[in-house]
Amino acid sequence: MNPKSNIMHVRALILTLLFSITLSGYSQSPAGKASTTGNDGGYNIKVKIGLKDTLCYLANYYGEKQYLQDSAKADSKGIVEFKGKEKLAGGIYLFVFPNKTYFEMLLDNEQHFSMECDPMDVINSMKVKGSEENIRFYEYLQFIQKKSREVEPLRAERKIKSDAKENTDAIDASIKTIDKSVTDFKKNYLTTWPNTLLSKIFLASQEVEVPETPLLENGKKDSTFAFRYYKSHYFDTFDLADDRLLRTPIYHAKVSNYIKNLVLQIPDSLIKECDMLISKSASNKETYKYLVWYLTNTYETANIMGLDAVFVHMALTYYTKEKAYWVDDVTLFKIRDRAQQLDPILLGKKVRNLVLEDSAGVFRSLYDIKTKYTVVFFYDPDCGHCKKSTPPLIELYNKFKGQGLEVYSVCTEVEMDKWRAFIKEHKLEWINVADPKLHNNFRHEFDISTTPQIFLLDKDKRILAKKIDVETLDKILTKEFEKNSANK
């Protein structure tokens, strides 16, 4: 393990103190309200900061954002008091100064306490009364800050020696010793106070220790072992059903890194992993709700072709009246309706047949085209992007039509004079069709909200690619025809 990794990881995720933020990044939200009912003593947090008649804020992390929970003015003694009748949900909270800098505090069982600090040196000046966990939290932060000061000159010296190709063993040993002291501190804390929020944070931010790579039967090292081990043990010390972690910077970052960097970015793999994450969070309503929302939203807006299949799965599986208990009926209908619209045009699905009129009034069926590949080109004669896309598509058509390509070109508008003029201007020799009497529902069925839109179909009219530009289409077809040639 890198000698500096332990310290730096904690600093990145927890020690974000006095980092400038804008209140426009906050929004009022119930994200910090406790999930239990009853006031249970509420909360009362007094902070003495030495600033008078200034408005300060109490905020909390939630997922990847921060939300405003309370605000109060400092009195004549420089004391800011936040109080409420209901307890706040556990997590890391932020005391935000008027200049938008902030420091952190832990909220869990103890919610009646006081803090006092010098805004110019929060960590070292912090005094806490009434909250043992925050006392220990700041003891830890003071310890980390001290160790950081010790290790920074060593890193600088190591870089100089490394650049000069000098031996760095002694420096590496010193850095390793400091790193071990941090590890030992956390181990001791976990043993002494195993059920506290800070212990959960330590565990959640803990990196996977990958053992020595084993040898295969042929005597070589297993090149995939480290990745497979890391991925399979990624959540060993992370409780996906602890909503306190949802109110830290760790939860979203950990899940996002896993789903985006450790999972193969294809629908089947992503769907399996999304279901796994949700099942691990399902015992807690807050974590379940967050993961369902986050994963659905991520793949509804994914810019990788084919990943809309993950959105469809999420929407149709989890957005039911029983499972998506937090969603109103109108929103629920919209989400499911969108998924049902996309489901028939997912990659690999056989498209609905189109039977539209050509310029001579003859009906032409998409299914009647007997070629290896068919391009369905939806366009508007007045669309500027369509006008730019048409010439290169003509070149591509001429390049591949002798190898088994046809274009089924669909005008999305009903002004037939403009359509015929467009065909004549560009000398379009492929199949040109339109729906002048609006008898066909292709605009909805193929999700044509903008033009141009290009779908590539195989011989059975299954979708190989969709909503791509001509350049991408050219690359795909080149590979397809090369593959066909090699298989002969």
C-alpha positions in Angstrom: 0.0 0.0 0.0 1.2 3.5 -0.7 2.5 4.9 2.6 0.5 8.1 2.2 -2.8 6.6 1.1 -4.4 6.3 4.6 -3.9 9.9 5.6 -4.8 11.3 2.2 -8.0 9.2 1.9 -9.3 10.5 5.2 -8.4 14.1 4.3 -10.2 13.8 1.0 -13.4 12.5 2.5 -13.6 14.0 5.9 -11.1 16.7 6.4 -12.8 19.1 4.0 -12.7 21.8 6.7 -12.8 25.5 5.7 -13.3 24.6 2.1 -15.2 27.4 0.3 -18.8 26.6 -0.7 -21.6 28.7 -2.0 -25.0 28.7 -0.4 -26.6 28.5 -3.8 -25.4 24.9 -3.7 -27.7 24.3 -0.8 -31.4 23.7 -1.0 -34.0 23.3 1.7 -34.7 19.6 2.1 -36.0 17.0 4.6 -32.8 15.1 4.0 -31.6 15.8 7.5 -34.9 15.1 9.4 -34.8 12.0 11.5 -36.6 9.0 10.2 -38.1 8.2 13.6 -41.2 9.9 14.8 -41.7 12.1 17.9 -39.5 14.9 19.0 -37.2 12.7 21.2 -35.7 15.8 22.8 -35.1 17.6 19.5 -31.8 19.3 19.0 -30.0 22.2 20.5 -26.5 23.1 19.3 -24.7 26.2 20.5 -21.6 27.4 18.7 -19.5 30.3 20.1 -17.5 31.7 17.2 -16.6 35.3 18.4 -18.6 36.9 15.6 -21.6 39.1 16.5 -24.8 39.8 14.7 -23.9 37.5 11.8 -26.2 34.9 10.2 -24.8 31.4 10.1 -26.2 28.2 8.8 -26.4 24.5 9.8 -26.3 22.2 6.8 -25.7 18.5 6.1 -24.4 16.2 3.4 -26.9 14.1 1.5 -25.6 12.0 -1.4 -23.4 14.2 -3.5 -25.0 17.5 -2.3 -25.4 19.6 0.8 -28.7 20.8 2.2 -29.6 23.7 4.4 -31.2 22.6 7.7 -31.3 25.7 9.9 -30.0 29.2 10.3 -29.5 31.5 13.2 -27.8 34.8 14.1 -24.9 35.2 16.5 -26.0 37.0 19.7 -24.1 39.8 21.5 -21.8 37.2 23.0 -21.0 35.6 19.6 -23.1 32.5 20.2 -25.1 30.9 17.5 -27.9 28.6 18.6 -29.6 26.0 16.4 -32.6 24.3 17.9 -35.6 22.3 16.8 -38.3 20.1 18.3 -37.4 17.0 16.3 -34.0 15.3 16.3 -31.9 15.5 13.2 -31.0 12.4 11.3 -27.5 11.2 11.9 -24.6 12.2 9.7 -21.9 14.8 9.2 -23.2 18.4 9.5 -21.7 21.7 8.6 -21.5 24.9 10.5 -21.3 27.5 7.7 -19.8 30.9 8.4 -21.0 34.1 6.7 -18.0 33.9 4.3 -19.2 30.4 3.2 -16.3 28.6 4.9 -17.4 25.8 7.3 -16.4 23.2 9.8 -17.9 19.8 10.4 -19.6 18.1 13.3 -21.1 14.7 13.9 -24.8 14.3 14.8 -26.2 11.1 16.0 -27.5 10.3 19.5 -26.1 13.4 21.2 -27.8 16.5 19.8 -27.7 18.9 22.8 -24.1 20.2 23.0 -22.0 23.2 22.6 -18.9 24.0 20.5 -16.4 26.9 20.7 -13.6 27.7 18.3 -11.5 30.4 16.7 -12.6 30.6 13.0 -9.0 31.1 12.0 -7.9 27.8 13.5 -11.0 25.6 13.9 -9.4 22.2 14.6 -6.8 23.2 17.2 -9.0 25.7 19.0 -12.1 23.5 19.1 -13.7 22.9 22.5 -16.8 20.7 22.8 -19.1 20.1 25.7 -21.9 17.7 25.9 -20.9 15.5 23.0 -18.4 12.8 23.6 -18.4 11.8 19.9 -17.5 15.3 18.8 -14.8 15.6 21.4 -13.3 12.4 20.1 -13.9 13.5 16.5 -11.8 16.7 17.0 -9.1 14.7 18.9 -8.9 12.6 15.8 -8.8 15.7 13.5 -6.1 17.2 15.6 -4.1 14.0 15.4 -4.5 13.8 11.7 -3.5 17.4 11.2 -0.3 16.8 13.3 0.6 13.7 11.3 -0.1 15.6 8.1 2.4 18.3 9.1 4.9 15.5 9.9 4.5 13.7 6.6 4.4 16.7 4.2 8.1 17.6 4.4 9.0 13.9 4.1 7.0 13.7 0.8 8.7 16.8 -0.5 12.1 15.4 0.4 11.2 12.1 -1.2 10.3 13.8 -4.4 13.6 15.6 -4.6 15.5 12.5 -4.0 13.4 10.5 -6.3 13.9 13.0 -9.1 17.6 12.8 -8.5 17.4 9.0 -8.6 18.7 8.8 -5.0 17.8 6.1 -2.5 14.5 6.9 -0.6 14.3 3.8 1.6 14.8 5.7 4.8 12.2 8.3 3.9 9.7 5.6 2.9 10.2 3.9 6.2 9.4 7.2 8.1 6.3 7.8 6.0 5.2 4.2 6.6 5.7 4.7 10.4 3.5 7.8 10.3 0.9 6.0 8.2 0.9 3.1 10.7 0.2 5.4 13.6 -2.9 6.6 11.8 -4.0 3.1 11.1 -3.4 2.1 14.7 -5.3 5.1 15.9 -8.3 4.1 13.9 -8.0 0.4 14.9 -8.0 1.4 18.6 -11.0 3.7 18.0 -12.9 0.9 16.3 -12.2 -1.5 19.2 -13.1 1.0 21.9 -16.2 2.7 20.3 -17.4 0.2 17.6 -20.9 1.4 17.3 -20.4 5.1 16.9 -20.9 7.1 13.8 -17.2 7.9 13.5 -16.4 4.2 13.6 -18.9 3.6 10.7 -17.1 6.4 8.8 -13.7 4.8 9.4 -15.0 1.5 8.1 -16.8 3.0 5.2 -13.7 4.8 4.0 -11.4 1.8 4.5 -9.6 0.6 1.4 -9.7 -3.0 0.4 -6.4 -4.8 1.3 -5.7 -7.0 -1.7 -3.5 -10.1 -0.8 -0.6 -11.4 -2.8 -1.7 -12.5 -6.3 -1.9 -16.4 -6.5 -0.2 -18.4 -9.2 -2.2 -20.2 -11.9 -1.7 -23.9 -12.7 0.8 -22.8 -15.4 2.9 -21.0 -12.8 2.0 -17.5 -14.0 0.3 -14.9 -11.8 -3.4 -14.4 -12.2 -3.6 -11.0 -13.9 -7.2 -10.5 -13.1 -7.0 -11.5 -9.4 -6.4 -8.1 -7.9 -9.3 -6.5 -9.7 -11.7 -9.4 -9.0 -10.7 -9.5 -5.3 -11.0 -5.7 -4.9 -14.5 -5.6 -6.5 -15.9 -8.6 -4.6 -14.7 -7.1 -1.2 -15.4 -3.5 -2.0 -18.4 -3.2 0.3 -17.2 -5.6 3.1 -16.8 -2.8 5.6 -19.5 -0.5 4.1 -23.0 -0.7 5.4 -25.3 0.3 2.5 -28.3 0.3 4.8 -26.9 2.9 7.3 -28.6 6.2 6.3 -26.1 8.1 8.6 -23.5 7.4 5.9 -25.8 8.8 3.3 -25.3 12.1 5.1 -21.5 12.0 4.7 -19.4 12.7 1.5 -18.6 9.0 1.5 -21.8 7.2 0.5 -22.4 8.7 -2.9 -18.7 8.7 -3.8 -18.3 5.0 -2.9 -21.4 3.9 -4.8 -20.7 6.1 -7.8 -17.1 4.8 -8.1 -18.3 1.2 -7.9 -21.0 1.4 -10.5 -19.1 3.6 -12.9 -15.5 2.2 -12.6 -15.7 -1.4 -11.3 -18.7 -2.7 -13.3 -18.6 -3.5 -17.0 -20.6 -0.8 -18.7 -23.1 -3.0 -20.5 -26.8 -3.4 -19.5 -26.8 -6.9 -18.2 -23.8 -6.3 -15.8 -25.2 -2.9 -14.7 -28.7 -4.2 -14.0 -27.3 -7.1 -11.9 -25.2 -4.7 -9.9 -27.9 -2.2 -9.4 -30.2 -4.9 -8.1 -27.4 -6.0 -5.7 -26.9 -2.5 -4.4 -30.6 -2.0 -3.8 -31.0 -5.3 -2.1 -28.2 -4.4 0.3 -29.9 -1.1 1.1 -33.5 -2.3 1.3 -33.7 -2.7 5.0 -33.5 1.1 5.4 -36.1 3.3 3.7 -33.7 6.2 3.3 -30.8 4.4 1.7 -33.2 2.3 -0.5 -35.0 5.5 -1.7 -31.7 7.2 -2.5 -30.2 4.3 -4.4 -33.3 3.7 -6.4 -33.5 7.4 -7.3 -29.7 7.8 -8.0 -29.4 4.7 -10.2 -32.6 5.4 -12.1 -31.6 9.0 -12.7 -28.0 8.0 -13.7 -29.2 5.8 -16.5 -32.1 7.9 -17.7 -29.5 10.5 -18.6 -26.6 8.1 -19.6 -24.8 9.2 -22.8 -23.5 5.7 -23.6 -25.6 4.0 -26.3 -27.6 1.1 -24.9 -27.6 2.0 -21.2 -31.1 3.2 -21.4 -31.9 -0.5 -20.9 -30.8 0.0 -17.3 -33.2 2.9 -16.8 -36.0 0.9 -18.3 -35.3 -2.0 -15.9 -35.1 0.4 -12.9 -38.3 2.2 -13.8 -40.4 -0.9 -14.5 -39.0 -2.9 -11.5 -38.9 -0.3 -8.7 -41.2 2.5 -9.7 -44.4 0.9 -8.7 -46.9 2.3 -6.3 -45.8 -0.1 -3.6 -42.0 0.2 -4.0 -41.6 3.9 -4.9 -43.6 5.0 -1.8 -42.1 8.6 -2.0 -43.2 9.3 -5.5 -46.6 10.9 -6.3 -49.0 9.3 -8.8 -48.3 11.8 -11.6 -44.5 11.5 -11.4 -44.8 7.7 -11.1 -46.9 7.6 -14.3 -44.4 9.8 -16.2 -41.5 7.6 -15.2 -43.2 4.4 -16.1 -44.6 5.8 -19.3 -41.1 6.9 -20.4 -39.7 3.5 -19.7 -42.5 1.8 -21.6 -41.9 4.1 -24.6 -38.2 3.2 -24.6 -38.5 -0.5 -24.0 -39.5 -1.5 -27.6 -36.5 0.3 -29.0 -33.7 -1.0 -26.8 -30.6 -2.4 -28.5 -31.3 -5.9 -29.7 -35.1 -5.4 -29.9 -36.9 -6.0 -33.2 -38.5 -2.7 -34.2 -42.2 -2.3 -35.1 -42.8 -2.4 -38.8 -43.2 0.9 -40.6 -45.5 1.1 -43.7 -45.4 4.6 -45.1 -46.0 6.3 -48.5 -43.2 7.0 -50.9 -43.3 10.1 -53.2 -45.4 8.2 -55.8 -48.0 7.3 -53.2 -46.9 3.7 -53.0 -46.8 2.2 -49.5 -43.4 0.8 -48.6 -42.9 -1.6 -45.7 -39.7 -1.6 -43.6 -40.0 -5.3 -43.1 -40.0 -5.9 -46.9 -36.4 -4.7 -47.2 -34.3 -7.9 -47.6 -30.7 -6.7 -46.9 -28.1 -7.4 -44.3 -28.4 -4.0 -42.8 -31.0 -1.2 -42.9 -30.5 2.4 -41.9 -33.7 4.2 -40.8 -33.1 7.9 -41.2 -35.6 10.2 -39.6 -35.3 13.8 -40.8 -37.1 17.2 -41.3 -36.4 19.0 -44.6 -36.1 22.3 -42.7 -33.7 21.0 -40.1 -30.2 22.4 -40.4 -28.6 19.4 -38.9 -30.5 17.1 -41.2 -29.2 19.1 -44.2 -25.7 18.6 -42.9 -26.1 14.9 -42.2 -27.7 14.0 -45.5 -24.6 14.4 -47.9 -22.3 12.2 -45.8 -25.1 9.7 -45.4 -25.4 9.6 -49.2 -21.6 8.9 -49.4 -21.9 6.1 -46.9 -24.9 4.6 -48.8 -23.0 4.6 -52.0 -20.0 3.0 -50.2 -22.0 0.1 -48.8 -25.1 -0.4 -50.8 -23.4 -3.1 -53.0 -22.5 -5.0 -49.9 -26.0 -5.3 -48.4 -27.1 -1.9 -47.1 -30.4 -0.1 -47.7 -31.7 3.3 -46.3 -35.3 3.7 -45.3 -35.6 7.5 -45.1 -38.5 8.9 -43.2 -39.7 12.5 -43.4 -41.1 13.5 -40.1 -43.1 16.5 -41.4 -46.2 16.7 -43.5 -45.4 19.5 -46.0 -45.0 17.3 -49.1 -43.7 20.0 -51.4 -40.7 20.6 -49.2 -40.2 16.8 -48.8 -40.2 16.3 -52.6 -37.9 19.3 -53.1 -35.5 17.8 -50.6 -35.4 14.5 -52.4 -34.8 16.2 -55.7 -32.1 18.6 -54.4 -30.1 15.8 -52.8 -30.8 13.2 -55.5 -31.9 10.6 -52.9 -31.9 7.2 -54.5 -32.8 5.2 -51.4 -36.3 4.5 -50.1 -38.0 7.8 -49.3 -41.3 7.7 -47.3 -43.5 10.0 -45.3 -46.7 10.1 -43.3 -48.6 13.1 -44.8 -52.0 12.2 -43.2 -50.5 11.4 -39.8 -51.8 7.8 -39.8 -48.6 6.4 -38.2 -47.4 6.8 -34.6 -43.7 6.4 -35.5 -42.7 9.7 -33.8 -43.7 8.2 -30.4 -42.7 4.6 -31.1 -39.2 5.6 -32.2 -38.9 8.4 -29.6 -38.4 11.0 -32.3 -38.3 14.3 -30.4 -35.5 15.8 -32.4 -34.0 15.3 -35.9 -32.0 13.8 -37.4 -32.2 10.4 -35.9 -30.4 7.3 -37.2 -31.2 3.7 -36.4 -29.1 0.8 -37.7 -31.0 -2.5 -38.0 -29.8 -6.0 -38.9 -31.4 -8.4 -41.4 -34.1 -9.3 -38.9 -34.8 -5.6 -38.2 -33.3 -5.8 -34.7 -31.6 -2.6 -33.5 -27.8 -2.7 -33.7 -27.3 1.0 -33.0 -29.5 4.0 -32.6 -29.4 7.8 -32.3 -25.9 8.0 -33.7 -24.2 10.4 -36.2 -23.1 9.4 -39.7 -19.5 9.1 -38.7 -20.3 6.6 -35.9 -22.6 4.7 -38.3 -19.7 4.5 -40.8 -17.4 3.0 -38.2 -20.0 0.5 -37.1 -20.8 -0.6 -40.6 -17.2 -0.9 -41.6 -16.6 -3.3 -38.7 -19.8 -5.2 -39.4 -18.9 -5.8 -43.1 -15.3 -6.7 -42.2 -16.6 -9.2 -39.7 -18.9 -10.7 -42.3 -16.1 -10.9 -44.8 -13.8 -12.6 -42.3 -16.5 -15.2 -41.4 -17.0 -16.3 -45.0 
